[in-house]
Amino acid sequence: MKNFSRRHFLAAPLLLLAPARYAAASGYPNRAIRIVVGFQAGGTADVFARIIAAKAAPILGQAVIVDNKPGVGAILGADHVAKSAPDGYTLFLTFSEALISNTALYKNLPYHPARDFSFITMVATGPLVIVVNKNIPAQDLRELVSHAKSGVNINFGSWGQGSHGHLLAEALNKKYGIKMEHVAYKGEAPVIQDLLGGQIDIAAGSIGNMAPHIKSGALKAIGVIGLKVNPALPTVPTLASQGATDISFTTLGWVGLVGPARLPLEITSRLGEVMREVLAMPDVKSRLKVYGFETKFLARDDFYKVWQRDLALWTKLITDAGVSLD
């Protein structure tokens, strides 16, 4: 994997900016903006994008449209944005794996975040919850592991190869010496549909989308990721409290907004200001909280530092789990 320095990244949007580009940026935006989501409609990333789009549009004075481009762990959507014009009209709202784990999992990934994206802002952080369908005889992690070791076939669904959910399954396999088979989908919504229908046995997903089914009894919660109980599921223990204290089971995921490389600094700053305003809105905070996420505004430079830190962390986790996708 090619290395890209912080200096390389920070310099990219500032190099050889033509006067015409500055002129274009000064009138930004003068038409609709697209936020690309690498998953199907109905998933958490899609919901967050639509919340942000609705709030950002009046501030920007232009329509903000959500464009779903699902496939291959958000790679199709990411690649589309990476190859788009750096004019601020095509952006990418994504979970961390499209910018982190995919980078470590795929040797021939068609983009590299440090080379092909302009980091704009982090949006939110939050955990996943691991659930099983009601036919699985397990109420907690110990019982799940015991069931998996009994010789039955268990399928673990996730919203894509290399997704956080996929890596959690592999981490559980390795830690407990079990073998759950991974089934990849193009988004979280079809994962939940098949989990409810009994086509798959277990999955990790967003708290917001899983919580109604947990509360209705259609799904059973095994545990949440992280070191503290999530307020949206106050009766569900953490995996750490059940003995899974490895970093794989305590690291939170995040949602971020990026654009194509060489996005003019004026546009990046403008979008960052808008996102700061949107994420400070009480109703945005409360709506994301329902999904188990906390709004987390980090501007361009600080967002990039977190990406660097997490890339090193997840690369190690992926290497330790022995996962490779090409």
Steps between C-alpha positions, in 0.01 A plus 500: 500500500643833395577746779373856489632763736298756693693768314391347168135500609488848646675650203278339239207746511737798498733416213488715189145623547416699187326839533204354311458235769502765770239694305283190472541424869398853602155447347453158658246350492298608198327168429390181674751297703503119503590297807592150385434211740664165428208297634135441417224730622375427850835435667654720765738681264208579269287627789783722627562636150133593464491670840810703412376578148170637630675724753787613277288599199345815655839614627667449161205639306501203263344155486706221657418162345586156639623259231522131600772303322519167685747223440822328613521646851438858375791477255280584199372818663843600626662448162227701329568798727878461472469535122258794514593861429645678807235772492306428819190367327571128559570394858523167681342423838631171630570271787865466591560172317486656152793721603677259736443125487455488122841665471657215696287218358536560127842506336350636178255752643425756225550792738708596802349746749818708545545537126145511364288679761479835671399447861223741604363400841423213731126480563435250781634206698311197621504127577343200338280246673527125434164328469368152424166390363249356745573141393858509631518360855724774640434797727858618547850460360583188704191320376564611141854360508375177656237466227759568228724228642221243500557418134213698344550720196471870582479779242609852596361776276655841441448794268805417289837329468746671731228687689524552874238227541704257292816566699313450827392156383858410409624632835246285685601198291864546588456584868270209580614242247164485323412517131208720405457537125483856370219609268549842335214732403483838328363681802366465851131485405524164316713361785220572745237363263677165470583492870130541585410240239747246637719485187796608713562439869697794633604850399652818634314818416415852598311542824234716337402240243533201733339649813134475390543130424683442827225673695228305318673170576553413133878517553715438806789730589826326593698815580613843386848607390689744718583546865169642621134410470327701228211721617286385208522138629551543875427135588745350249848433644822571317702216353791622714298437817453142376871439460562624144737781593718487188523825308288346222202505737558839662579728205215721380430568137447845355328679216684759292454737207762525225527632146730437205870585533608857420175646628572874538565602858230765478238234421631256761484775763151605393370144524672458835326812634164371379559161660600662830168685499297192401659271760438756776123493438317335794263304275792362297673391821183334628427323170851355476482401866202276418741304278748471786731764353632824642565795272873560477619800304868485411625740237726410210840466669376330817282263297804401296701428818226264622500326163877449521473359853213267415658380175798371699270343760270323254787386280638317802158353585452380144849349490445326833166362380663372181239662274583588140258562214727493195 
